Amino acid sequence: METETYTVIRSTWLSRRPAAEAQTWVFWSFVVLAFATFLYWRGFFGAQQWMPATAQQVFQQNEYWRLWTTVFAHSNIGHFAANSLLFVTLGYFLAGYFGPGLFPFSALVFGGVINAFSLYTYAPEVTLIGASGVVSWMGGTWLTLYMALNRKITVWQRALRAIAVFLVIFAPSETFDPQISYRTHLIGFVLGLLWGSVYFLMRKREFRAAEVTETVVEEFNTAPLDEVSNP
């Protein structure tokens, strides 16, 4: 008889339930997003003048607040609904597993950074609105952390699941829509991948300490077949 010993990961940081307070953070974040969007649609307090952002307004007129206010402006109900669905879903997972520091606070900070990069690539008069960049950042961050943390399954299994989620959420529609800033989506997603990697490295020791492992010992018979059959 010979034995083989190996270690199996039974649970990880992601095996526990999301923190209960995540619902509160997501709810109020959504309320703020919806309320600000409503103000923009109705034009209250001159919102349609000071919320959107163009490169000219930001970089030439130094109106840097627009990098963040434009996150809360949406063109119509369809635009708002599409962003809100992912905003709430991804926000729940990010806040539930990693706390409000990642969502909503880091997400809001990166929203302005993403818009700055995106606007820098556009003509001065192009207007950029919406939370698409933030949502893409959230998706990139979540997929990176999922790949790094869910070690109960193999790398290939994690990769296939991550690719499936990416295709469902971020794959462009069959028809090109000139009103959609695909480059903002890409910038947000790439920055999300980068920040997810940095965030994981900063908390790697804590994440790994949460893993529960089990040592498995397997016995197997190495005797020739005829000796087993005819003792």
Number of C-alpha atoms within 10 A of each C-alpha: 7 9 10 9 9 9 10 13 14 13 16 18 20 20 15 11 10 18 15 12 14 21 17 12 20 24 15 12 18 17 12 13 20 18 14 21 25 18 17 23 16 12 13 11 10 11 19 15 10 15 22 23 28 24 27 18 19 18 14 11 9 11 15 16 15 22 27 24 21 27 25 21 28 25 13 11 12 10 15 19 13 13 19 19 13 18 23 18 14 21 30 26 21 26 24 23 20 18 19 19 11 20 24 21 14 14 22 16 15 21 26 21 18 27 28 21 16 21 23 14 11 15 11 16 12 11 15 24 23 25 28 29 31 31 29 30 30 33 27 26 28 21 23 21 20 18 19 17 20 19 20 18 13 10 13 10 14 19 14 11 15 18 13 13 14 15 11 10 13 17 10 12 7 6 6 9 10 7 8 15 15 17 15 24 20 19 20 29 25 18 21 27 22 16 21 24 18 15 16 18 13 11 10 14 10 12 16 13 10 14 18 14 13 11 10 10 10 10 10 9 10 10 11 8 9 8 8 10 8 6 5
